[in-house]
Each structure stands twice: as C-alpha cells, then as structure tokens.
Amino acid sequence: MGVDDPPPVGLRHLPRLARHALSIAWTAGRGDLILSTALQVLGGLGLAGLLLIGRSALEEVLRVVTSAGSISDILPWVIAISLVAAGQSLAAALQRERQQILGEMVGRYVEGRVLDVTGAADLAMFDEPEFHNRVQRIQSSGHQALNMIFGLSGLFRALVGVVAALVAIVAVAPALLPLLALVVLPAWFAASRRGEAFHKFFWKMTPRDRERHYLAGLLQSRNSAKEVRAFGLAAHLRRRHDQLYTERITELKKVARRQLLVTLGANLMIGALLAATLFTVAWLSLRGTVPLASAGIAVAGVALVGGRLAEAGWSAGALTESGRYLDDYLAFTALLPRVRQALPTGTAPTGFARLTAEDVTFSYPTSTEPALRGVSLEVAAGEVVALVGENGSGKTTLAKLLAGLYRPDGGTIRWDGTDMSTVDPDGWREHVAVIFQDFERFHLTAADNIGLGRVALAHDLEAIQAAAGQAGADRFVEELPKGYATQLGPEFIGGTDLSVGQWQRIALARAFFRGAPFIILESRPPHSTRAPSRSSSNASAPCWPAAPYC
C-alpha cells in the first residue's frame, strides 16, 4: 500500500463495520430502524404469500379450464392476491419513507460526532494538512451515511425476499437452489471492486479537491473580491480551478471505464446463471417431474430470487464501499477520546497578579524551525505592555501561547506561580480575552457578536451595552436599523457592511464583555477606546497590543 492509498477494507472487515453501522443507526433513530426492519419483514412475508397463493390460484385456473368450471371459482384467489399485493405495496412505501428519515437522522448523528472532534481538537491539529484532508473526505462523503443505511436495508430486504421466494421454490424444485445461490457472487464482486476503486480515487483526490474548493471560494467570497479584481486574478484563478477540475474528471472517466467492464462482465454472468436455471425448470417440466402450475410459479420464483440475489450482491458491495468511508469516519472520531485524555485537568488560579513566560520555545507542526526560542516575559496586574517586532518574529505565536491555545515545546508559562501546562486549557481560557488581527466577524446580530465573549451572559443586553460603551461601539450600534438586534454582515445590512474600525470596536467590546483579568489585543485598539475604570471588573486588566508594524 502506497503512502497515498487508503487502508484496505476487505470482506473480513464487513461484520465489524456492519455492527458499527447498526450501532450508529440504532443510536440515531432506534424507532425508525425497528419500524423499517419490521416493514421489510412484512414485505418478505407478503412475497412468500403471493407465490404460494399464486400457485394455488394457477392450479385453480387450470382446473376451471379443463373441467368447464365457473369464473366465480377463481374470484376468491384474485381477491386474496390483490389484498396481499396491496398490503405489500403499502408496506414498501412506508418502509421507504422511514428509511429516508432514518438516513437523515444518521447523517445528523455522523455530522455531530465529526463536529465534536473538530470542536475539541487542539489548535495545533488545525495546522496539519492531513487533518484538513480527513475533514474534507468526511464532509464530501456525507451521503455515505445514507448509502450505509440503504446498503444494510437493501441487503436485508434482498435476503428476506430470497428466503420468502425459496420457501415456494423448495416446495417445487429444490434442485434449483445451487444455481440460484451462484447469482450473488458476480454481483457482489463487481460492486466491491467498484467501491474500492472509487474510494481510492476520492482518497487520492482529496488534496486537489481542497485546493479547487479554495480557488472557487476566492472567486465567490466578498473578502477576497477586492484583491481578485485589483490584481486582475479572476481569469488566472479560474484557469487553475478548471485545470484541477479537468484532471479530476479525466481520472474519474478512467476509473469509470474500468468499472464498466467489470459490471458488464458481472451482468453477463448473472444472465447466464438465470438462463441456466430457467432451462432447468423447462427440462424438469418436460420430464413431468414438476407440474405445469408449479413450473409457472418456479419461473416466477426464479426471476424473483435471481433479482433479489443480485440485489443482495450489489447491496453487499455498496455496504463494502460505504464501509470504507465508515472506517475513515470511525478512525477520525476515535481522535476525540485521545484528545480529551491528553488534556491536563488542573484548576486555573481564580485571581490574577502576575503572568510569566520562562525560556519558552515553540515550533509549528509543519515547520522545521522554531517560531519562538528561549522567550521570557513577565506581565503584572494593571500593566499595559506592547510587544514590538518585525513580521514573523513570533508576536502572534506568543499571544496564542499566553492565551492557552498552544502548549510550548519547552519552557514554562506560569499564572500566579501555577505551571499552566498542568491546568485545564478551557479553565485557563476563561481568564483570558483575545482579539486577533484577523478576528472573526460573526454574521449574527450585533448583540450576539458582543455576547459571544461570555456565552453564559449572552442574554444580558444591559451588560452587552456596557461593554459596547467601553469599546466606543455603542453609538454606531444604536444607529443600526434594528440597533443591537441588527444582523451584521454585507448580506444583511442593505448590501453594505460595517467599516473595519467599527468591526474592531465590536470585537473589542466582545473582549471587554468576557470580563477576563487578562486581555490580549493583536492590533492597536481603536482611538477613543475608553480604558476600564478602577471600579469595573477589568480594573486590573493588562492590555497586550502586539503591533504588527513598528
């Protein structure tokens, strides 16, 4: 297996993956899974009933024809067949509806577990390209959750139908069973090969797909629109995007052509096996071994069983294909307990008097050179400290370390003497407010943008207004169309947006609203920002403006 190849998923892995699939379906929608399964069993029983009733009805028709009987003699059989067929159709319709709902619930469950991992993952994991590749694969294969349910459902439905039809066939011609059993093999082989080929294709395409999606985003995003136009990049970026798409489609056509040949061979083999089975029925009938009515039912049963066995093979192959994506999903979600177990559990200090960094060293996961080497620093309560340095000197990196977003490779960060490597990072971050240079502009209401600084008090409009006043944002916020209830973002405020300075004040208000004793600003605060008064909860809050250009 090459470095770019996905881990193999063979037949021996299917039972384990099927158990996981059923466990996910059971957790996501237990009631719908039970109802869907029961309806499929009911449909299978109806199928067996149709074949058995049909044989008796055909025998009655032949008796009426040979003995000049009345058409009323076969009326009960017609009614019985109609009722069973109607009930079977109703059960199938209800089953499809519940299966669709179950698929959506499974999709929601799978997405939720992925969001659990991305929400808990350490910031350093987001610096690794492979982490983004894994997220991209799972996002692009979200429909596989539904395919997984369809594969299990199709396999179960096919097996129920086969068992039901075999009940009738065994009573007529048990010699047909070996030939019918062989039908499943070519269908399963072709579907499995197809699943393996396409999964390998999507796996290898992931990095290029990420690049293509990024290029498309540049051509669609408002944030990048100004530079795309200022530098005349639209045509160039479009060519790169189209080239990547052309490469993808070219490779996909190659894979599809190869799989078409495999599928054609499998269908020819299935047709040959069914033809041989039907010839066997004809031969047994001509010999008088099987009565004419039974032969007719056997022909119908052979066609039905052959189709259901082929469906079972295709469903097993589809399950194998979905299983490959499921295996990738399970490996990804297995990161969550490891991430949580790696976190320290110590309690952060409740107050703040002094923060020190002692001989701190840090390297990014994909870098060969350290971003920080031997950095020492001390900040006391009430101090305002400015970090000045050239671009790339590590100001942002140090800010993230002090905020508990990264852990140093060497050295120690202490908060009031407590080694922060022993403290729960979430507890640490509760005492720090950070406004980065590229802070997030949430396309939510103005109140939400400020209130997200402290979610527990996000409903307290009075406190939000006080934080906005502290940051000098209260006047322009109150002048927005709906004041603090105005949805921010260009698509909400009449096609326009807040200015950079206004967004900075909103972000600064978010930091003040957090009520943290330590505030890190990665850019200069806007002019006329009102410093916290000694009576406020931020009275001793130091401010760290890491100016990028000084």
Long-range contacts (C-beta under 8 A, 24 or more apart in sequence): 4-203, 4-204, 5-200, 5-203, 5-204, 6-199, 6-200, 6-203, 6-324, 6-328, 7-327, 9-196, 9-320, 9-323, 9-324, 9-327, 11-192, 11-320, 13-323, 13-327, 14-316, 14-319, 14-320, 14-323, 17-319, 17-323, 17-326, 17-327, 18-152, 18-319, 18-323, 20-326, 20-330, 21-148, 21-149, 21-152, 21-319, 21-322, 21-323, 21-326, 22-152, 24-106, 24-109, 24-110, 24-145, 24-148, 25-102, 25-106, 25-149, 25-152, 27-109, 28-102, 28-105, 28-106, 28-108, 28-109, 29-101, 29-102, 29-105, 29-106, 32-98, 32-99, 32-101, 32-102, 32-105, 33-102, 35-94, 35-98, 36-95, 36-98, 36-99, 36-102, 36-153, 37-156, 39-91, 39-92, 39-94, 39-95, 39-98, 40-91, 40-95, 40-153, 40-156, 40-157, 40-160, 41-160, 42-87, 42-88, 42-91, 43-88, 43-91, 43-92, 43-95, 43-157, 43-160, 43-161, 44-157, 44-160, 44-161, 44-163, 44-164, 45-164, 46-84, 46-85, 46-87, 46-88, 46-91, 47-88, 47-160, 47-161, 47-164, 47-165, 47-304, 48-163, 48-164, 48-165, 48-167, 48-168, 49-84, 50-81, 50-84, 50-85, 50-88, 51-164, 51-165, 51-167, 51-168, 51-297, 51-300, 51-301, 51-304, 52-167, 52-168, 53-77, 53-80, 53-81, 53-84, 54-81, 54-297, 54-300, 55-168, 55-172, 55-293, 55-294, 55-296, 55-297, 57-81, 58-293, 58-296, 58-297, 59-291, 59-293, 62-292, 62-293, 99-149, 99-150, 99-153, 102-149, 103-145, 103-146, 103-149, 103-150, 104-146, 106-145, 106-146, 106-148, 106-149, 107-142, 107-143, 107-145, 107-146, 109-145, 110-142, 110-145, 110-329, 111-142, 113-329, 113-333, 113-336, 114-138, 114-139, 114-329, 114-332, 114-333, 116-333, 116-336, 117-332, 117-333, 117-335, 117-336, 117-339, 120-336, 120-339, 120-340, 121-335, 121-339, 122-339, 122-342, 122-407, 123-400, 123-405, 123-406, 124-364, 124-365, 124-406, 124-407, 125-339, 127-364, 127-365, 127-366, 128-365, 128-366, 129-207, 129-366, 132-210, 133-206, 133-207, 133-210, 134-328, 134-332, 135-332, 136-206, 136-209, 136-210, 136-213, 137-202, 137-203, 137-206, 137-325, 137-328, 138-325, 138-328, 138-329, 138-332, 140-202, 140-206, 140-209, 141-202, 141-325, 141-328, 144-321, 144-322, 144-325, 144-326, 147-318, 147-321, 147-322, 148-319, 148-322, 148-323, 148-325, 148-326, 150-315, 150-318, 151-315, 151-316, 151-318, 151-319, 151-321, 151-322, 152-315, 152-319, 153-315, 154-311, 154-312, 154-314, 154-315, 154-318, 155-312, 155-315, 155-316, 155-319, 157-308, 157-311, 157-315, 158-308, 158-309, 158-311, 158-312, 158-315, 159-308, 159-312, 161-304, 161-305, 161-308, 161-311, 162-305, 162-308, 162-309, 162-312, 165-301, 165-304, 165-305, 165-308, 166-301, 166-305, 168-297, 168-301, 169-298, 169-301, 169-302, 169-305, 171-294, 172-290, 172-294, 172-295, 172-297, 172-298, 172-301, 173-280, 173-281, 173-284, 173-289, 173-290, 173-294, 173-298, 175-280, 175-284, 176-277, 176-280, 176-281, 176-298, 176-302, 179-273, 179-276, 179-277, 179-280, 180-273, 180-277, 180-302, 180-305, 180-306, 180-309, 181-309, 182-273, 183-270, 183-273, 183-274, 183-305, 183-306, 183-309, 183-310, 183-313, 184-309, 184-310, 184-312, 184-313, 184-316, 185-313, 186-265, 186-266, 186-267, 186-269, 186-270, 186-273, 186-313, 187-266, 187-270, 187-309, 187-310, 187-311, 187-312, 187-313, 187-314, 187-316, 187-317, 188-312, 188-313, 188-314, 188-316, 188-317, 189-262, 189-266, 189-313, 189-317, 190-259, 190-262, 190-263, 190-265, 190-266, 190-267, 190-313, 190-314, 190-317, 191-313, 191-314, 191-315, 191-316, 191-317, 191-318, 191-320, 191-321, 192-316, 192-317, 192-320, 192-321, 193-259, 193-262, 193-317, 194-259, 194-262, 194-263, 194-317, 194-321, 195-317, 195-318, 195-320, 195-321, 195-322, 195-324, 196-320, 196-321, 196-324, 197-255, 197-258, 197-259, 198-255, 198-259, 198-321, 199-321, 199-324, 199-325, 201-251, 201-252, 201-255, 205-248, 205-251, 208-244, 208-247, 208-248, 209-248, 211-244, 212-241, 212-244, 212-245, 212-248, 215-240, 215-241, 215-244, 216-241, 222-490, 222-497, 270-306, 270-310, 273-306, 274-302, 274-303, 274-306, 277-302, 277-306, 278-302, 343-424, 343-425, 344-421, 344-422, 344-423, 344-424, 344-425, 345-424, 346-418, 346-422, 346-423, 346-424, 346-427, 347-423, 347-424, 347-427, 348-415, 348-418, 348-420, 348-423, 348-424, 348-427, 348-428, 348-430, 348-431, 349-415, 349-416, 349-418, 349-431, 351-416, 351-517, 352-381, 352-415, 352-416, 352-431, 352-517, 352-518, 352-540, 353-380, 353-381, 353-416, 354-378, 354-379, 354-380, 354-381, 354-415, 354-416, 354-417, 355-379, 355-402, 355-413, 355-414, 355-415, 355-416, 355-518, 356-413, 356-414, 357-398, 357-401, 357-402, 357-411, 357-412, 357-413, 358-411, 358-412, 358-413, 358-414, 359-410, 359-411, 359-412, 360-398, 360-401, 360-408, 360-410, 360-411, 360-412, 360-413, 361-408, 361-409, 361-410, 361-411, 362-397, 362-401, 362-406, 362-408, 362-409, 362-410, 363-409, 364-397, 370-409, 371-397, 372-397, 372-398, 372-401, 372-408, 374-411, 375-411, 376-411, 379-518, 379-542, 379-544, 380-542, 381-517, 381-540, 381-542, 382-540, 382-542, 383-542, 384-542, 384-543, 384-545, 385-542, 385-543, 385-544, 386-544, 386-545, 386-546, 386-547, 387-544, 387-545, 387-546, 387-547, 388-547, 388-550, 389-550, 391-548, 391-549, 395-522, 395-546, 395-548, 396-436, 396-437, 396-522, 396-546, 398-546, 399-434, 399-436, 399-520, 399-522, 399-544, 399-546, 400-434, 402-432, 402-518, 402-520, 402-544, 403-429, 403-432, 403-434, 403-520, 404-428, 404-429, 404-432, 405-429, 405-434, 430-516, 431-516, 431-517, 431-518, 432-516, 432-518, 432-519, 432-520, 433-510, 433-511, 433-512, 433-514, 433-516, 433-518, 433-519, 433-520, 434-511, 434-519, 434-520, 434-522, 435-507, 435-508, 435-510, 435-511, 435-519, 435-520, 435-521, 435-522, 435-523, 436-522, 437-522, 437-523, 437-548, 439-503, 439-504, 439-507, 441-488, 441-489, 441-503, 442-488, 443-487, 443-488, 443-489, 443-491, 443-492, 444-487, 444-488, 445-484, 445-485, 445-486, 445-487, 445-488, 446-477, 446-480, 446-483, 446-484, 446-485, 446-486, 446-488, 446-506, 447-484, 447-485, 449-488, 449-506, 449-507, 449-510, 450-506, 450-509, 450-510, 450-513, 451-513, 452-510, 453-509, 453-510, 453-511, 453-512, 453-513, 453-514, 454-513, 454-514, 454-515, 457-513, 463-513, 464-509, 464-513, 467-509, 467-510, 467-512, 467-513, 468-505, 468-506, 468-509, 469-530, 470-509, 470-512, 470-529, 470-530, 470-532, 470-536, 471-505, 471-506, 471-508, 471-509, 471-511, 471-512, 471-526, 471-529, 471-530, 472-505, 472-508, 472-526, 472-528, 472-529, 472-530, 473-502, 473-505, 473-506, 473-508, 473-509, 476-502, 476-505, 477-506, 501-526, 505-529, 512-538, 516-541, 517-541, 518-542, 519-543, 519-544, 520-544, 520-546, 521-545, 521-546, 522-546, 522-548, 523-547, 523-548
